[in-house]
Amino acid sequence: MKVFATCPQSKDVERNEYATRVAEVARWSEAAGCEGILVYSDNGLVDPWLVSQRILESTERLAPLVAIQPVYMHPYTAAKMVSSLALLHQRRLWLNMLAGGFKNDLVALGDETPHDERYERTTEYTQIVLGLLRGETVSLEGRYYRVENLRLNPRLPEELFPGVLISGSSPAGLEAAREIGATPVKYPQPPGEEESHEESEFGVRVGIIARDDPGEAWRVALERFPEDRKGQVTHKLAMNVSDSHWHQQLSGREAGGEQGAERHPYWLGPFQNYQTFCPYLVGSHQRVAREIAGYMALGSTTFILDIPPSREELEHIGVVFQLARDAAAA
Amino acid sequence: VTEHLEDRIAGMIRGEVGVEVPGPDVDLIDAGVLDSLAIVSLITEIEADLGFQLPLDDFDIDAFRSVRRIAAFVEEAGP
């Protein structure tokens, strides 16, 4: 099982603090046992290769998972980035192949390729990148790219050949994943409603907020992502009232209001209200670990987390994955 | 204006908890008319009605004890 954190985005951090923040989050992620860290790519953000360079410099073994959207660079250049970073840092990368992106970003770049064709393009693109990285002489007369007797230098040592993920769970996305040998990554349904993927492995994109006590986990979750104005007001009052009965009443409401019953961990609140890119699992370490083990039982080999707000949060997530691994091994 | 605001707030409390407010100075918390969850609902209703958010970072429960105090708090906070 591979777990990836996600790197903070330059648009969310003060300019003069961003480089420090990237290094810090990368080190937390490494210490928490993550395989790597996803680096986003869109028109509004710092270049993902340069952020990846920063991550490599700041850690010992963490692998940047670089989001690659074909419109930004020729596949030859992407392959060259991978082999150059490998030469400079003796580190393996992961590639997160994109077909989509923000529509306005793509239109601004003059790209109006329809959804399914974008997957065809990403397939062609990835075939060229991986062929070059395998040391092949690549000739391809494709629909989107044409290369002839193309070779890559510096050569990539075999042991540093990148892992490849692809975003999207549409039929076109799954077909592309099959063709390029990538692990498809999706936004999961709750494990009970997720279809089985026995034929192939997959990855899920999911945020996690876990504590020993589920009430505490929900308190943290709702403080970070208040659900609506009523939730915000409840939280502010709970923080400010001194009367213990009132405090209990308000905190109980904050924690989902189901007195006595533990609220189900699967939560779309941040996704619906805060433009995070994934559902969340919130609750006790044990309960969230059970959900993670549920995804593993369905064939999920890869977990991509949301951007961690603190080292502490990653430590709690580390506990969850250890419990999930133990449960899977039992 | 203040009296009008007091009437509106008394009306919201009536709608929220189904109890007629006995008078603008009655302590509604001691009287058991308002509990914490009723106050949360009342705050969101006042905000929706008046179109602005009340400042709650230093929330003091005493500002919500009576209709007169609530009206004064809301007026103070108003744009």
Interface residues (C-beta under 8 A of the other chain):
Chain A: R229 K230 V233 T234 K236 L237 M239 N240 V241 D243 W246 Q249 L250 R253
Chain B: D35 S36 L37 I39 V40 S41 I43 T44 E47 Q53 L56 D57 D58 F59 D60 I61
